[in-house]
């Protein structure tokens, strides 16, 4: 499959890219001109595009698009809106225009709330809006909402769905594995799933 990843240079994105390459897929990283691509696995293709201003055609020739990007914890509300909300929504629209088969969204626990509260309220609202846009797009989709992330390796198992403990943790390696599964198998099509490592 031809798979386009937004956020491939991030911690989770690098693991995801390696997983998909190991499975024999063609992986293209959507990166800004200024991105440090030195950490991407060998064999990764590059396509330039900034999530705050995506050009038309960025999803052309792609079977599956995965959004695993994020504005980062140190940026303010404006950048959260530009990347996590508007950037994701624009990528969804471009994916639909390009006729991609599936769009996989890396979201967050709590993004199912339309009016979240607490320290992460603005971020969760942005993720909620992007998830809602994907659901309404008509695309085949899967949405993964992991709990707090760690840099631990793969665990023995993962828990998906209503049994997830919101206070638990999920390793980035497990998140990458589930994203790869969602992208390539269609197992989770039509679902928004909470996730934790077991």
Secondary structure, 3 states (H helix, E strand, C coil): CEEEEECCCCHHHHHHHHHHHHCCCEEEEEECCCCCCCCCCCCCEEEECCCCCCCCCCCCCCCEEEECCCCCCCCCHHHHHHHHHHHHHHHHHHHHHHCCCEEEEECCCCCCCCCCCCCCHHHHHHHHHHHHHHHCCCCCEEEEEECEEECCCCCCCEEECCCCCCCCEEEHHHHHHHHHHHHHHCCCCCEEEEEEEC
